Amino acid sequence: MVMQYKEKSATRWKDYPGKDKIEGAPSKYDFRLMNKDKTKVLVEKGNYEKVLKRFRQIEFFKHKG
């Protein structure tokens, strides 16, 4: 999975480098989650907490096996 982000006023999505590498607070950005090939959006645009929560849920069930 790939987490992407963009400023709320921007139009272009960028791959998320990590919380400590973005400028300012995560609340200034929109986030989304895509599959590894970047062909399908798994989580539509949302705030950091919402997208990260869903990311953890997917990872948990993927490795629960």
ZIMO-V913585 format. One record per backbone hydrogen bond with DSSP energy under -1.0 kcal/mol. NH is the residue of the N-H (numbers start at 1). CO is the residue of the C=O. Records with the same first field share a line. If there is no record, write none. Layout:
# ZIMO-V913585
NH->CO  CO
This chain:
# ZIMO-V913585
2->34
4->32
5->14
6->30
8->28
10->7
14->5
16->3
21->18
28->25
29->26
30->6
31->46
32->4
33->43
34->2
35->40
38->35
42->33
43->33
46->31
51->47
52->48
53->49
54->50
55->51
56->52
57->53
58->54
59->55
60->56
61->57
62->58
63->59
